[in-house]
Structures are given as C-alpha cells and as structure tokens.
Amino acid sequence: MKIETERLLLRKLEDTDYERLFLLDSDPEVMKYIGVPVVKDVNDSKKMIQFIQKQYAENGVGRFAVIEKESNLLIGWSGLKFLTEPINGYKNVYELGYRYLPEYWGKGYAMEAAKASLNYGFNDIDTDIIYAMAHSENDGSNHILQKLGFERTGEFMEPDGMCFWYELQREKYSSKS
C-alpha cells in the first residue's frame, strides 16, 4: 500500500525505518504535546514499528511513513489509526494523526499528507467520519486540523493537559482545502 502526492510518498513503516523514527521520537520539540516521554533507546523505535505493523495486520490500517521524494528520507509519519482502545469515549473509529521532524515544519507537508490520508479514509476505507485530536496549546496542529475542515466537538484532559477533539464528516470534507 502506497499513496503518492506531489512531494511525498506515504507507505507502510518498514523495519529499516527505525533510525529515522528514533530521530523523530527522541526530539523534545516533536514530543512536547504528545503526552509521552521522549524515546531514549533506539530499540523502542524498533518496537514501535512492530506495533504499527501489527495494526496493519489486525485493523487493515495504521500510520504511514512519510517520505520526502526529493531527499528520499523519512520526514515523519501520518495517516489513520483504528482506535481499539477508548479515547475521549470513542472506540472503533478512525483517527488522523501526524508527526514530523522540526526541519520539515511549516513547509505544507502535514497538510499534503493529511489530505492524502483523508482521501484514503473516505474513498478507500469508505468511512463516513474521521476523528482527530490535538493538545490545546499545539497551535500548529490545531490550525492544520481546522484548515482541513475538522470541527472541534469537544475537549478532554490528558495527563499533560487539555486536548481538543475534532471530527470531520465525509460530506463536509473537500480535498481542495
């Protein structure tokens, strides 16, 4: 399974992606609003890839590696996750998420990959609604979700602070956002 956009390739995470994933998850700026500690051991990144690969097998979907075509480097991840554990009272729903290395922030990659992920969810998976969440202080992520057309429908507390809960219905989504 691969999704191609103008500048990006979204594909399943592979075992060999662990070094770039470690760069991402060990960066304090990246992890600031995630609610989990920075990764300190590269083996934890290998385990995370195995965990996501298990999601592909069990749920037919999981976060995708985002590869910048120009450099052929993994610059982050994006995509849908099927929530099997309740978050904000929601379970067995699709949730959009993304995470990027700081040097790729502000270049439109998150929007580009998110649109591709939403198109995949609405057209290929054929779901009617996709959810998302962002820490209340994560202005960049909240801006992206609103620009994509997500509607903030609630808020909930996490150990690291208040999070906003969003939803996007198929009929309200425009891939031209």
C-alpha positions as CSV (number, residue, x, y, z in Angstrom):
1,M,0.0,0.0,0.0
2,K,1.5,3.3,-1.1
3,I,0.0,6.8,-1.6
4,E,1.8,9.3,-3.7
5,T,1.3,13.1,-3.6
6,E,3.2,15.8,-5.4
7,R,6.1,15.9,-3.0
8,L,5.6,12.8,-0.8
9,L,5.3,9.1,-0.7
10,L,3.2,7.6,2.1
11,R,3.9,3.9,2.7
12,K,3.8,1.3,5.4
13,L,6.5,1.6,8.0
14,E,9.3,-0.9,7.4
15,D,11.8,-2.4,9.9
16,T,14.6,-0.3,8.3
17,D,12.8,2.9,9.3
18,Y,13.8,2.7,12.9
19,E,16.7,5.2,12.8
20,R,14.6,8.0,11.3
21,L,11.7,7.1,13.6
22,F,14.1,7.4,16.6
23,L,15.2,10.8,15.4
24,L,11.6,11.9,15.4
25,D,10.5,10.4,18.7
26,S,13.7,11.3,20.6
27,D,13.3,15.0,19.8
28,P,11.8,17.0,22.7
29,E,10.2,19.6,20.4
30,V,8.4,16.9,18.5
31,M,7.2,15.2,21.6
32,K,6.3,18.4,23.5
33,Y,2.5,17.9,23.1
34,I,2.3,14.2,22.7
35,G,1.9,13.2,26.3
36,V,4.6,10.5,26.3
37,P,8.3,10.9,27.2
38,V,10.9,11.2,24.5
39,V,12.3,7.9,23.3
40,K,15.8,7.3,24.7
41,D,16.6,3.8,23.3
42,V,16.6,3.1,19.5
43,N,15.1,-0.4,20.3
44,D,11.9,1.4,21.4
45,S,11.6,2.7,17.9
46,K,12.0,-0.8,16.5
47,K,9.3,-2.0,18.9
48,M,7.0,0.9,17.8
49,I,7.4,-0.2,14.1
50,Q,6.5,-3.7,15.1
51,F,3.4,-2.4,17.0
52,I,2.3,-0.4,14.0
53,Q,2.9,-3.3,11.6
54,K,0.6,-5.4,13.9
55,Q,-2.1,-2.7,13.5
56,Y,-1.8,-3.1,9.7
57,A,-2.4,-6.8,10.0
58,E,-5.2,-6.6,12.6
59,N,-7.0,-3.5,11.5
60,G,-6.1,-3.1,7.9
61,V,-4.7,0.4,8.6
62,G,-2.1,2.2,10.6
63,R,0.2,5.3,10.4
64,F,2.3,5.6,7.3
65,A,5.9,6.6,6.9
66,V,6.1,10.0,5.1
67,I,8.9,10.0,2.6
68,E,10.1,13.2,1.0
69,K,10.5,12.4,-2.7
70,E,13.3,14.9,-3.2
71,S,15.6,13.5,-0.5
72,N,14.1,10.0,-0.2
73,L,14.2,10.5,3.6
74,L,11.5,9.6,6.1
75,I,10.5,13.0,7.5
76,G,7.7,11.8,9.8
77,W,4.5,9.8,9.8
78,S,0.9,10.5,9.0
79,G,-2.3,8.6,8.5
80,L,-5.2,6.9,10.0
81,K,-5.3,4.7,13.0
82,F,-8.2,2.5,14.0
83,L,-8.7,3.2,17.7
84,T,-9.2,-0.1,19.5
85,E,-8.8,1.5,23.0
86,P,-11.2,4.3,24.0
87,I,-10.0,7.9,23.7
88,N,-12.4,10.6,24.9
89,G,-15.1,7.9,25.0
90,Y,-14.6,6.9,21.3
91,K,-13.6,3.5,20.2
92,N,-13.6,1.5,16.9
93,V,-13.3,4.8,14.9
94,Y,-10.6,6.1,12.6
95,E,-8.3,8.9,13.9
96,L,-6.0,11.1,11.8
97,G,-2.6,11.7,13.3
98,Y,0.8,13.0,12.2
99,R,4.3,13.8,13.5
100,Y,7.2,15.4,11.6
101,L,10.8,16.3,12.2
102,P,11.1,20.1,13.1
103,E,13.1,20.9,10.0
104,Y,10.1,19.9,7.9
105,W,7.6,22.0,9.8
106,G,5.9,24.9,8.0
107,K,6.5,23.5,4.5
108,G,3.0,22.2,4.0
109,Y,3.9,18.5,4.3
110,A,1.5,17.9,7.1
111,M,-1.4,19.3,5.1
112,E,-0.3,17.4,1.9
113,A,0.0,14.0,3.7
114,A,-3.2,14.6,5.8
115,K,-5.3,15.3,2.7
116,A,-4.0,12.1,1.1
117,S,-4.8,10.2,4.3
118,L,-8.3,11.7,4.5
119,N,-8.9,10.8,0.8
120,Y,-7.8,7.3,1.6
121,G,-10.1,7.1,4.6
122,F,-13.2,8.5,2.8
123,N,-12.7,6.8,-0.6
124,D,-10.7,3.6,0.0
125,I,-11.8,2.6,3.5
126,D,-15.2,4.1,2.9
127,T,-15.7,5.6,6.4
128,D,-18.2,8.4,6.9
129,I,-16.3,10.2,9.7
130,I,-12.7,10.7,10.8
131,Y,-11.6,12.0,14.2
132,A,-8.5,13.8,15.3
133,M,-7.1,15.3,18.5
134,A,-4.5,17.9,19.4
135,H,-3.2,19.4,22.6
136,S,-4.9,22.7,23.3
137,E,-1.5,24.5,23.2
138,N,-0.3,22.9,20.0
139,D,-1.3,25.9,17.8
140,G,0.3,24.4,14.6
141,S,-1.7,21.1,14.8
142,N,-4.9,22.8,15.7
143,H,-4.5,25.2,12.8
144,I,-3.9,22.3,10.4
145,L,-7.0,20.4,11.6
146,Q,-9.2,23.4,11.3
147,K,-7.8,24.2,7.8
148,L,-8.6,20.6,6.7
149,G,-12.2,21.3,7.7
150,F,-12.3,19.4,11.1
151,E,-14.8,20.7,13.5
152,R,-13.9,20.9,17.2
153,T,-16.6,19.0,19.0
154,G,-15.1,18.6,22.5
155,E,-12.2,18.7,24.9
156,F,-10.8,16.2,27.4
157,M,-8.0,16.1,29.9
158,E,-4.8,14.1,29.4
159,P,-2.0,13.9,32.0
160,D,-0.1,16.6,30.1
161,G,-3.1,19.0,29.7
162,M,-6.2,19.8,27.8
163,C,-6.8,18.2,24.4
164,F,-9.2,19.3,21.7
165,W,-11.3,16.6,20.0
166,Y,-12.2,17.0,16.3
167,E,-14.4,15.3,13.8
168,L,-14.7,15.5,10.0
169,Q,-17.7,14.1,8.2
170,R,-17.3,12.8,4.6
171,E,-19.9,15.2,3.2
172,K,-18.2,18.2,4.8
173,Y,-14.7,17.3,3.5
174,S,-13.2,19.0,0.5
175,S,-9.8,17.7,-0.7
176,K,-9.3,21.2,-2.1
177,S,-9.0,22.7,1.5
